[in-house]
Amino acid sequence: MNNTRRQIVTAAGAAATLGPWVHGSANAQAHKGPIVIGAAQPATGVFSFAGVAMNQGLGDIVAWRNARGGVMKRELRYVWEDSGFKLTRAIETPSPTGMTIIEGKPA
C-alpha cells in the first residue's frame, strides 16, 4: 500500500470513529472539561501495522478538530493503550475517564 493511500485509509477510519463526536450531543452539552476518547489499539504484536496507523490517524483528527475549536467548544483528548492484539489485555485496559464501557454504553 503506498503512502498516499495509507493516509487516506487512516483519515477515513479516524473520521468514521470520531464522527459521532464531531457534532456533539445533548449529553456533551451538560459536561465541562475535555472530551476523552480512549482506545486499546495493537501497537505491538501481529497487527501492530494497523494499530500504529490507527493511533496516528486518531491523534491527527483530534489535533485537527482541536485546532478548529474542538467539539462544542470543548477540547478533545485521545488516550490509548497498547492491546498487543490480545483480547484479555484490551479488556483489562482501564478507561481514561474511570467509566466502564460495555457495548458502547457507560455501565
Secondary structure, DSSP 8 states (H G I E B T S, - for coil): --HHHHHHHHHHHHHHHHHHHHS--HHHHT--S-EEEEEEE-SSSTTHHHHHHHHHHHHHHHHHHHHTT-BTTB-EEEEEEE-TT-HHHHHHS--TTS--EETTEE-
